[in-house]
Amino acid sequence: MKTDFIRKPLKLPSDDSVREPLAYGGGPAVIPEDVRRTNFPIITKEDVIQMLVSIQQDGDQVVDEFKEAYRHYVGANYAIATASGTSSLHLALVGVGVQPGDEVIVPAFTFIATAQAVVAAKAIPIFVDIDPITYCLDPVQAEQAITKKTKAIMPVHVHGLPADMSALRRLTDKYSLRLVEDASHAHSASIHEQVAGSIGDGAGQSLMADKNFPVGGEGGIAFFKEKEDYERALHFLDSSGIDYRMSWIAAAFGLSQLDRLPYYDAIRARNAAYLTNALAETKLFSGPLVPDGYKHSYNMYRVKLSPERLGLADLEDYRVKDAVQQLINAEGVYAREWQNVPIPGHLPFKNRKGFGAGYPFTLSDRKDFGYDLVRFPVTLNMLRNSLTICRELRTPIEYERIQAYALAFKKIDANPHIIRELVERGDNLKVLYERDARLG
């Protein structure tokens, strides 16, 4: 029988590994290949028992129980459980009153579903650049993008760090706009203890199986602050005939997983803090910066590269990144890009075919939608100079594994000459955003 059980423990890491030859050149990897796998979500007897209980109940009752339990956890006033994260964002936008032809401001750096949900609402996504520190939507850029057709601003709490909601709320109040959160990375994330999903007028959140808080397969949830918006979303479902219902199986699994979410959060926060402190001891690498009063949920962990601090300023930054990725992967740490092209550079927005014949983009009188990538220099620079650890930090990994991750980065930092050699003998590598766009 195939099993996810890890049968071999990771040896306790030693600082001596930093001085050993790099695995890329034939030395021992910090994390051997046969112990690199991490498992998430964790399935326990509580999940099995909950499924056995739920199978004897009415499916709608199970979904309602889950919806209310999670709504209470988040602190939202109203909620609708959905079949996916994209559908939850669509409902949130419709609920706050987004109409065909309206403009919705979104960040250029996110997952494509953020902007696709705007199109699903028959509205026009208007992309703006990100803050260079948080990688979330830049409020200054957002204000410059507001027009008479703007209806809402939809920031993304990217990687699990909440956007600057206070600054964005000041904008929406100033211009009489609606504020919608894409909280798909931000389960349990918060600003001054207010949980993501309960801060804006509406919110959408993915609960798919590889998120920090997973349901059984695909799922999502839309949150609303005002009863009027919640009822507008319900009316849309009734009148359109669209079936966005969450599966009772997904909800049942979500019920049992919700009990363990605070534990998962605590382990991730502990591991992320350890790694950030360790990276601060290197020259090349640095971890995420979290503003005071913010709680990062670390759905992903983005590592910034500063080649100039390691004497590599004369090399093209994206080539340094590519070399580092090869070296760190060989050591057993799967750090990768997670998006190589800003979302306005993906085909649905380059071509703007929409639902056919260009709809809903044909509702706009714009000659220029502002989708040219040169408009997003901060996003482009971030893509050239950072790598992301994704799934490997979502699971409650052992303390020795996060120690090994830290040692692997330190090992790379101790070998700038190897990075230089890799870059200088490299082939005709294209800049990331000049390659074909990839999702994730």
C-alpha positions, 0 to 999 in steps of 0.5 A: 500500500502506498503511504505518505508516512516518512519512514526515515528521520532527518539527521540532526543538522550540524554547523559543520555542513556550512563548510562542506563542499556544495551539493551542486559540485558533488558534496553532501546535501544539507538535506539528503534527497530521501528525506526532503518530502514534507506532508500537508495536510495532516490526516488524523483520526479526528478527520476520519471521525468527522467524516463518519459523523457528517456522512449521516447528516444533511449535506447543507447542514454540514456546510452551514456548520462549517461556514458558521464555525469559520465565520466566527473564527475570522470575526466576519459578520456574514459568510457564504461557503463556495466551491473555490477561491475564485468563486468566493472573490466573484461573489465578494465583488458582486456583493459590494455592488461591482457592475458590468463595466466598472473598474476594480484596482488590483495588484500586478503581483498576485495569482491570476484568479484575483484578476479573473474574478474581476472579469467574472464580475464583468468588470475591468481589472486595473493593475497597479504596482506593489510596495517594495517592502511588503509586496502588497498593493501600493496605496500611492499607486492605487490612488493614481489609478482611480477614475470615475469608473472605479468601483472597488479596490481589491488588495491581496494579502500576498504570501500571508502578509496583510496589505496596508488596509488603513491606507486603503480604507482612507482611499475608499472613504475619500473616493466613495469606493468599496474595499474587497480583500483577496485573503486567499493566502491569509488564513489567520493573518491579522492587523492589530488582531483583526483577522484578514477577511473581516477588515474590508467591506467584503472578502474572498478566500481560497480554502483549497487543499494546499492552503494553510487552512485546507478543506477536502479538495477545492473550496472557498468562502466569501465574507461580508461586513454589511447585510445588504452586500451579503443579501446582494450576493445571495440574490445574484446566486438565486437569479443567475442560477450559478452553482457555487455551493461547497461540497459537504465533504470539503466542509466536513474536512474543514471542520476537523482541520479548523480545530488544528489551525491555531497549531499549524499557525504557531508552528509556521510562525516559529519556523519562519521567525527562526529562518528570518533570524538565520538569514539576517546572519548572511550577506546575500539573503533576507527574509520577509519584513513584518510591520508592527501589529501585523501577523503574517500567516506565511502561506509562502515565504519569500527570500530576497537576494542582495547580490551587491552585499556579497560582492556580486553587484557586477553580475546580472541579478536574475542570473544570480537568482538562477544560480542560487536556485540551482544551488539551494535546490541541490542542498534539498531546499525547494525554493522557486519563483512562484510567478515569473510574469506580472498578471497583466502580462498573462494571455487573458489580459494581453489578448483581452478576449474575455467571454468572447468578442472582447467582452467585458473589456469592450464596455470600457472606453479606454484605449490603453488599459495600462497592462504594459509590463514597464508600468510595474517596475517594483514587481519586475525587480522583485521577480528578478531578486527573490525566491519563494518557499511554498508548501514546505513551510505550510506543514508543521515541519520538525525543528531540525528541518527548519534548522537545516533550511537555514544552514543550506542558505548559509552554505550558499552564502559562504560560496560566492565564487561558486555563484559567480562561476555558475553565472559566468558560464551560463547560457542565454538565460532570458529574464523571467518575465520575458519567458512564457508566463506560468501560473504559480 
